[in-house]
Amino acid sequence: MEKAVVGIDFNTVRFEKLATRLMPVLQKSRHLRHLGANALELCYVADGTTDAFIDLRSKLRVTDIAAAYLILLEAGGIMVTPEGTELNAPLDAAQRLSFIATANMPLHETIKANLNER
């Protein structure tokens, strides 16, 4: 985690609850960022520009990230629910989701463990 560049979307009215849950990851990451486009952030994880991207808000539409999800998977990345299960949502504009996307399994396990620290 100390070398990881992690993107996190904090754009929510429940900022305090979200920040509390993410605090172990925030404190251990080398650098945090968000460009404002979640699909772009996922592509950056896929190409190695960043190490992970986390969105726990349950606000993002499946249709907004479907193509980036495929790009990430094809590049060997991992994208799962915050509980660690396979991301399996219908391709529907009304469907919202939360996820953790990482470039590799060791980082995924580290982030999952840190999120469960609280």
C-alpha positions as CSV (number, residue, x, y, z in Angstrom):
1,M,0.0,0.0,0.0
2,E,2.8,2.4,0.7
3,K,3.7,2.5,-3.0
4,A,0.2,2.4,-4.3
5,V,-1.5,5.2,-6.3
6,V,-5.2,4.9,-5.5
7,G,-8.2,6.7,-7.0
8,I,-11.2,7.2,-4.8
9,D,-14.5,8.9,-5.6
10,F,-15.5,11.0,-2.6
11,N,-18.3,12.8,-4.4
12,T,-21.2,12.1,-2.0
13,V,-23.3,13.7,0.7
14,R,-22.3,10.9,3.1
15,F,-18.7,12.0,3.1
16,E,-18.0,11.3,6.8
17,K,-19.4,7.7,6.6
18,L,-17.4,7.0,3.4
19,A,-14.2,8.6,4.7
20,T,-14.4,6.6,8.0
21,R,-14.7,3.4,6.1
22,L,-11.8,4.2,3.8
23,M,-9.5,5.7,6.5
24,P,-7.2,2.6,6.7
25,V,-6.6,2.7,2.9
26,L,-6.2,6.5,2.9
27,Q,-3.6,6.4,5.6
28,K,-1.5,3.7,4.0
29,S,-1.6,4.8,0.3
30,R,1.3,6.7,-1.2
31,H,-1.0,9.0,-3.3
32,L,-4.7,9.5,-3.6
33,R,-6.4,11.0,-6.7
34,H,-9.6,11.3,-8.6
35,L,-9.9,12.8,-12.1
36,G,-13.7,12.9,-12.1
37,A,-14.3,10.3,-14.7
38,N,-14.6,6.8,-13.2
39,A,-14.4,5.0,-16.5
40,L,-11.1,6.8,-17.2
41,E,-9.9,5.8,-13.7
42,L,-10.6,2.1,-14.5
43,C,-8.7,2.4,-17.7
44,Y,-5.7,3.9,-15.8
45,V,-5.8,0.8,-13.5
46,A,-5.9,-1.4,-16.6
47,D,-2.8,0.3,-18.2
48,G,-0.8,0.5,-14.9
49,T,-1.0,4.3,-14.5
50,T,-2.7,3.8,-11.2
51,D,-2.8,0.8,-8.9
52,A,-6.4,0.8,-7.8
53,F,-9.7,2.7,-7.9
54,I,-12.4,2.4,-5.3
55,D,-16.0,3.6,-5.5
56,L,-18.1,2.7,-2.5
57,R,-20.9,5.2,-3.0
58,S,-23.5,2.9,-4.7
59,K,-24.2,5.8,-7.1
60,L,-22.3,4.9,-10.3
61,R,-24.4,3.5,-13.1
62,V,-23.4,0.2,-14.6
63,T,-23.7,1.6,-18.1
64,D,-21.2,4.3,-17.3
65,I,-18.4,1.9,-16.6
66,A,-19.3,-1.3,-18.6
67,A,-16.7,-0.7,-21.3
68,A,-13.9,0.2,-18.9
69,Y,-14.8,-2.9,-16.8
70,L,-14.2,-5.0,-19.8
71,I,-10.9,-3.2,-20.6
72,L,-9.7,-3.8,-17.0
73,L,-10.6,-7.5,-17.1
74,E,-8.9,-8.0,-20.4
75,A,-5.8,-6.3,-19.0
76,G,-5.7,-8.8,-16.1
77,G,-7.2,-6.5,-13.5
78,I,-9.7,-7.4,-10.7
79,M,-13.0,-5.6,-10.1
80,V,-15.3,-6.9,-7.3
81,T,-18.0,-5.7,-5.0
82,P,-16.8,-4.1,-1.7
83,E,-17.7,-7.5,-0.1
84,G,-15.2,-9.2,-2.4
85,T,-17.7,-11.1,-4.6
86,E,-17.8,-11.1,-8.4
87,L,-19.2,-8.0,-10.0
88,N,-22.4,-9.3,-11.6
89,A,-24.9,-6.6,-12.3
90,P,-27.4,-6.3,-15.2
91,L,-26.5,-3.9,-17.9
92,D,-29.3,-1.4,-17.0
93,A,-29.1,2.4,-16.7
94,A,-31.0,2.2,-13.4
95,Q,-28.6,-0.3,-11.9
96,R,-26.1,1.3,-9.4
97,L,-23.0,-0.3,-8.0
98,S,-20.0,0.0,-5.7
99,F,-16.7,-1.7,-6.5
100,I,-13.0,-2.1,-5.8
101,A,-10.8,-2.3,-8.9
102,T,-7.1,-3.3,-8.6
103,A,-4.3,-4.1,-11.0
104,N,-3.4,-7.4,-9.2
105,M,-4.5,-9.9,-6.5
106,P,-1.9,-9.0,-3.8
107,L,-3.0,-5.3,-3.8
108,H,-6.7,-6.4,-3.9
109,E,-6.2,-8.5,-0.8
110,T,-4.4,-5.7,1.0
111,I,-7.1,-3.2,0.2
112,K,-9.8,-5.6,1.2
113,A,-8.0,-6.3,4.5
114,N,-7.6,-2.6,5.2
115,L,-11.3,-1.9,4.5
116,N,-12.2,-4.6,7.0
117,E,-9.9,-3.1,9.7
118,R,-12.5,-0.6,10.8
